[in-house]
Structures are given as C-alpha cells and as structure tokens.
C-alpha cells in the first residue's frame, strides 16, 4: 500500500476510534445513515475491512470534498472503517 495511504489509516484509526460492533455490513450502513440523517448531500459511501489492502485503497480514493464522517468499527468480528461525505 502507498505510504501516504498507510499513514492516513494509521492516524485515522488511532484518532477516531468508535469501536462499534455490527453483525453485518448492512447493519453498519444503517447505523451511519442514522448518524447522518440531519446532514445535507450525503454521498461518497465507503467501507473497508482493515485486512484488505485493496478495499483500503478504494476507501481512501472515495473521499470527496466538504465534510466527512468516518468511524473505526467491527463487522462480523473483523476490524473495518466506514464513512460518508456531506454538506456540499
């Protein structure tokens, strides 16, 4: 993985750990939609398991402009990150 991307995730995970646990990706998506229900223009859905370099690179590349909301979570006992952008 690109060193810049790795540094981003290392910092992100340490600084913004939510440590929420979900039984499925669908359940995690429902949670984040509820978290952002009052925000405008929510887009740039992203999700990655931390043990998948391919998913982490795609996650990093899906960041957009304006505000973002990201969380370190666990899905099916696997560490993951989930996020959205909002407020264009």
Steps between C-alpha positions, in 0.01 A plus 500: 500500500615854427682649800274809501186285511646280776585808710146631454344180633749465784418854616127467432464178698686637801327839500139411421432155643128440561534130578142422404416142407252382235383161378503598131606773259132574446454565873804731499360689200167544679684640802699759304192607305328567833805691627486730196123529455504875571788579263454625144644341187632179651704306244834325438400182682806308606574185696810286540619214711838590647655172386425577132757728340290523184193616696707752700641658184148525352374649828773764494423585137128554571549805721327805354486865585343677799425319826561135570393255767706186549512239771711202595260211563484122516283300261463124540793511745727664239638853546373744237449866413180658371436852380303755300544857382240772548418868464599602146 
